[in-house]
Amino acid sequence: MLKIGMIGAGFVAGFHERALCSVRGVELSGVCAPEGAEALAKRSLKDGLGNTKVYDDVADICNAVDVVCIFAPNYARLEIMRNIAKAVENGAEIKGIICEKPMARNLQEADVMARMAKALHIPNAYFENQLHMPCVVEARNQLSAVEKSMGAVHLSRSAEEHGGPHEPWFWDPTRQGGGVCCDMGCHSIAVGMYTLTPSGKAPDYLTPVSITANMALLKWGKEPWISKLKERGVDYTQTPAEDYSNVTIEFKDPESGIRSISQATNSWMYDAPGLRLLMEAFGPGYSYTVNSLESPAGMFISDAAAAAVADSELALEKAQATRGALILQPNEPDLYGYVTEWRDAISAFEQGKDAMLNFEYGRMITMLVMAAYMAHEKKATIDLTDSEVLQELESYVPLIQQGKGAEILFSG
C-alpha cells in the first residue's frame, strides 16, 4: 500500500482525491497546504482513503509518505521541489514524485525541476491527464491496425475551453505564468502531439519543427468582465493575460521524415454548459473525435427548484448554470484521465521506474508553450530546429508573464 502525500489542497488536489477513490493499492496519508488541508483530509477520511493527516511543512510530509505530489499553485512549485530535495538529502525515503501540469512557469524553472528530479534518482511523473483519457486511448487502440496499414495521424485539433479559472492567482500572469495558453494550452499542445505520435512510440518521439501562435484578450479585457475581475483582486487594465490562444505546431517523424500538424485552441470565454474538451484526429482514410460534453446523462432544474442547488459543479466542472437543461458527467476524474494517469504512475513507481510522462517530458511541453508565447510576441513563425532559437528559449520569459501584457494585448 503506497502512502500518498499531497502538497496543495486546492481545486486540482480535490479532483485527484476523487480519482484516488478508483485506484487500488494506495492511501492518501497526508496533506500539506496553507489553506484547505483540513477539509481535504476530512473528505479523504470520509471516502475511505486512509487515515489522512495534515502536515505543517514539506519536510514532515516527505518523511511520512512514499509518494509526494506537487499540487500547489504554479509560482510555488519550484520552491516546493527544492524543499523535497532537501528532505531527501536529510533522509526522507520517497519512492515517487508527481508534479501536476504545467511543470513550471517558464523553461528556466522547468530546467531546474527536471535537473533536480534526475539528480535525486527518484522515479517521477508529470501529470498531464488528457493523454490518459480513456476515450483517447481506446480510439487509438481501436485504430491501431488501420494506422499500421495506412499510416499515422497527420492532422490533430485539440481544444480546452471554459468560462474562466476558479482562484484569483490563476488570472495573475506573474504568478500563473501567463494566461490561457499556459493554463490550458499545455494540455492541448501535449494531447495534440500525442495523437500525432505513431502507435508504439514514446510520447516525445516526434520532432517539433516550427510553431506559430495568435493570442488575444477578447472577453476579460472589457466591461463588465474587467470590473468583475477587479472585485476578485485582479486588475487586467494593468497586468492583463490572454483569454484566447491558437497555436499551430509542425512536427516531423525522425525516422520517416513525414510531417504532421497540430492545432491547439484554448479560451476562457466559453460561455456554455461548462468545461469542454474537444479533440479531432485525422489520418489517411480514418479519423476520430472526442467531445467531453457528449454525455448519456442529463438533468433539468426549473426556476423554482434552482434555489436548492448548492453547487452546479457537482454535475460538471466549470458549470455556468444552475437551472434549465444541464449536462451530467457522473465520473469526471475517469472521463478526463485522472484515474488512468494515477494507475500508470503507481505501477511505474512500484517497479522503480518513471511514469509514461516524466519531468523531462514536462520540460519539453513547457518549451513548446514558451515557444508559442515567443511566436505571438514576434508575430512570426518560430523555427524549433534552430539552435540559436532553442538557446533563446532557455532564458525567455514572456512579456505577459512579466506583467507587461498590455504592450502586446492592448496595442493597435
N, C-alpha and C positions, 0 to 999 in steps of 0.2 A: 504494500500500500504506500504509494508515494504521497508525501505531505507537500501540499501546495501553499505557497505564501504569496499574497498579492500586495504589491506596493502601489497604493492608489485605490480609492473606493468610490469613484465617480460612475458616470454612465456606462462606460465600456467595461469596467470591473463588474458591474451588476449584470451585464449581458453574459460575461464569462462565467459568473456564478450560476446563472441559469443553464449555461451549456454543460457545466460540470455535473449537473444532475443526470446527464445522459452518458457519462463517461465512467467506465469501471476502473477499479484499482487505484483510485485517488481519493484524497480527502482535503478539504480546504481547511488547513490547520491554522492559518494566521492571516491577518490583515493589518497593514500599516499605512496610515494616511492622516493628514491633519484634520480632515472632515469626512464624515460618513462611515468611518471604520466600524463604529459600534452597530450602526444599522445594518451594514453588510454582514457582519458577524452573526447578528441575530437571525437574519434571513437564512444564512448558511446553516445554522443550527436547526432552524425550522424545517429546512429542506433535507435534513439528514446527511449533510456533507461532512460531519465530524464535529469534534469539539473545537470550534473555531475561536481563537483568541485574538485579542487586539494587542499589537506591539507598538512601542513608542518610537523606535528608530530602526533603520535598515540593518544595523549590526545584529540586533536582537532577533529579528525575524529570520535573518540568514542562518543564525545558529539553531533555529528551531524547525526548519523545513528542509525538504530535499530539492524542491524546485522553486525558484523565486521569479516573480513576474513583475515587469516594469509596466504598470498600467497608469502611471501618473501623467500629468499634463506634459506636453512636448518640451517646454522650457526647463523642466526639472529632470529630464531623463538622463542627461549626461552626468550630472552630479550624483544621481542615484546609482548609475553604473560605477562611478568611481568609489562610492561607498560600499557597493557589493564587492568590488575588487579588494578593498581594504579588509573587509570581513573575511574574505577567503584567505588573504595573506596572514590574517590573525588566527586562522584555524577553522573557519566555518567550512563544513563539508557539504558542498552543493553538487547535485547531480545534473542540474539543468538550469539555464537562464532563458527566460522568454521576454521579448520586447514587442509590444503592440505597435502597429503601424502608426505614423511614419517612424522610421528608425531615428530620425533627427530632423532638426530644422534646416540644416544645410549640410554640404558634403564634408566640411571641416569636422563637424560634430559626429557625423556618421563614420568618418575615418577613425576617430578616436574610439568610438563604441566598438567597431569591428576589431580594431587592433587589441583592445583590452580583452575582448572575448577570446581572441586567438591566444593571447599570452596566458590566460588563465587555464587553458586546456580543459575547459568545461563545455560539454555539449550545449548548443544554443538553438533557439528557434525565433525566427522573425514571424510574427503573427499577421498574415495577410489572408483574411478569411475567404475572399471571393474566389481564390484559386481552388479552394476546398469545397465550394458549393456543390452539393450532390447533383443538382441538375446539370451543372457544367461538366463535372467528372463523368456522369453517366452518359451524357451526349457524346463526349469524346470516346468513351468505351464502345458505345453502340456504333460509332462511325469508324472505329479503328481499321476494320477490314476494308472499308471504302477508301479511307485515306491511304492505306498501303497500296491499293491498286491505282488510285487516281492522283495522289499527291496531297501534301498538307494544305491547310487553310491559307489563302493568300490575302484575305481582307478581313479584319475584325473591327467591330464597332462596339464600344462599351461606354456605359453612362451610369453615373450615380447622381441622383438629384433629390433634393428635399427643400423645405421652406426655410432652413437655417439651423445653425447649431444650438445646443442647449445652453452651455455655460458662456459667460462673458469672455473668458480667456480665449475661446475658440475664434472669436471675432477680432481679437487683437493680433495683428500680423507680427508684431515684435515678439510675442510670446508663443504664438502658434506656429509661426514660420512662414506665413503668407495668408492667402485666402482659401478659396475652394480648391484650387489646384494642389496645394499642399495637404489640405484636409482630406479630400476625397480623390483628387487626381492620382495619388499614389495607388489607390485601389484600381482605378480604371486602366492606368498605364500597365500595372502588373498583370491583371487578368487579360488585357488585350494581347500582351506579349505571350502569355501562356497559351491562349487559344491558337496563336500562330505557330507555336512550337510543335514540331513533329512528335508523334507518339513515341515514347521510349527515351526521349532526350531530356536532359536536365532543364529546369526552369530558366537557367541563364545561358542556354545553348546558343540562341540567336545572337547575332552581332548587330547592335544598333548602328545605323549608318548616318541618319540625319533626323532632325526634329524641327518642326515649326509649331508656333503657338499663337493663339489670339485670346487675350483676356480682357475683361471689361467689368465695370461696376454699373450694372443696369438697373437694379431694383433698390438696393440698400443705400444708394447714394442720393436718393431723392425722398421728398416728403410723401406720406407721413412716416416712412420707414426709418429715415435717418434720425428723426426725433425719438422713435421707439428704441433705437439703439442707444441714444444718449441716456434714456431712462434706465438702461441696464449698465451704464458706466462706460459705454464705448462711443467714441466721437469719430465718425467717419468723415467729418469735414477736415479733420487734422491728420489722422492716420488711417486712411482707407485701405481696404484689400479688395481683391477681385471677387465678385459673386458669380462670375461666369468664366469658364475656361474651355477652350477647344484645342487639343493637342494632337498632332499627326506625327507619327514616327515611322520611318522606313527601316526595315530590318533585312539582314542578309543571312541565308543559311551558309555557315562557314564551310560546309562540305560540298554542297551542290552549287552554291553561288546564287541560288534563286532568291529574288527579292519579294518582300511582303510588306503590307501596310497595316498599321494600327491607328484607329481614331478614337480618342478618349474625350468625352464631353461631360462636364460637371457643372452643376449650378446650385445656388442657394435660393432659387426663386421658383421652385417647383410647387406652385400653389394648387395642389391636387390632393388626393386622399392621404398621401404620406410618402415615406421613402420609397423610391423606385430604383431598382437595378435593372438595366436593360442591356442585353448583350446579343450581338449578332455575329456569326462567323460564316464566311463564305469560302468554300473550297471548290476545286474543279468538279462540277457536277453534283455538289451537295451543299447543305447549309444547316444551321440550327440557330434557334432563338431562345433566349431566356428573358422572362419578364416577371419580376418578383411580385407584381400587383395582380397577377392572374392567380386566383385562389378558388378552390371549390366551395369555400365558405363565405358567408356574408351576414350582415346584420342590418336591421332597420330600427332606428330610435326616433320616436316622434318628438315634436317640440315640447309636449307636456312631460315627457319622460326624461328629456335631456338634462334637467337639473340634477338628476340622480347619478349621472355619470361622473365619477371622480377623476378618472384618468383615461383619456381616449387612447393613449399609447399602450394600454393593455392589449388592444386589438392589433395595432400596427405601429412600428417605430415612426416617429415624426408625424403622427396623425395630426391633421389640421382641422378636424371637425368632430363634434360630439353628437351629431344628430343626422337624420336622413339615412340614405343607403351607405353603409360602411363596409370596407373590405376587412376580412378577418384572416389573419395568418396565425394558426394555432401553435406553431413551433418555429418562431423566427430564428433562434440560435442554430437550429438544424438547417433551416432553409438557407441562411446566409453563410453556412460553412464553419461556424464556430465549433460545433461538436466534432466535426471531422478533423479540423486542424489540431484540436486537443488530443484526439486519438493518435494522430500522426506523431505529435511531439512526445507524448508519453511513451509510445512504442519505441521511438528513437532513443530517448533518454535511458530507458531500461536496457538498451543494447550498448549504451555508451557512445551514441552517435548523434550528430546534428539532425534536426528535423529536415523535412523536404526543403523548407525555406530557412536559411540561416542568416546570421548577421551580415555576412558578405553579400548575400542576395539583397538584404535590406539596404545596404550601402549602394548597390547598383541602382535600385529603384530611386533612391534619394538623388543620385547623379542625374537620372533622366528627368526627375521633377525640376531640379535646378536648371538643367538644360532648357526645359520648357520656359521657365521664367527668363532666362537669358535670351531666348529666341523672341519672346514678346518684347523685352526691353530694346533689343537691337532691330526689331522689325525685320528679321532676316532668318533664313534657314541656317541652322547650326550644323556644321559638319562634325559628326561624332567620331570620325576616323582621323581627325587632325590632332596630332599630339599636343600642339600649342593650345587648342581649344580645351582639350581634356585637362591640361595643366591650369588653364584659367579657371575652370570649373572648381578645382580643388580649393581655391580661396574665395570663390564667388559667393556673395551674399546679396540676394535680390533687393532692389530698391524698396519693394513692398515690404519685405521682411525688416528692412532698416527703419520702417516708419515713414518712408518718403514716397508712398504710393501715389500721392496727389500729383507728383511730377509726371506720371505716365497714365494715370487713370482719369484725371480731370483735364489733361492738356487737349487743346484743339476744340 
